[in-house]
Amino acid sequence: MKIMIAYDGSRNARLALAQTITMFRDLKPVITLVAVAENPRDITSGNEDMFQEELNDLKKHIAEAMEVCEQEQISVENMLLEGDARKMLLFAAEKKVHPDMLVIARHSHEPDGGFIAR
């Protein structure tokens, strides 16, 4: 089973990874973590610095998530893309990964009180 997870290192992305591992461990999934660094809207040096910082943060988050998967003995791959997150996630799913399941966490810093969180 191939599972693609949109991963940015946020609280909800970490929870989505943990839940995916818990729910699908017995199926021996191959998880592909996909992170997207959004290109700056203009090319000033300040924006380039912010972009490089975001890129470095994403690399760190991906490395931490890969370590979690490896500790849980889950096969893991990663992909770091640049561009509009919505378009690049669709590109990765349709053209590169071809997952059986796509996991995208809710974008929020607040705990989710819904059904999945229980």
Secondary structure, DSSP 8 states (H G I E B T S, - for coil): -EEEEE--S-HHHHHHHHHHHHHHGGG--EEEEEEEE---SS--HHHHHHHHHHHHHHHHHHHHHHHHHHHTT-EEEEEEEES-HHHHHHHIIIIII--SEEEE----SS---SGGG-
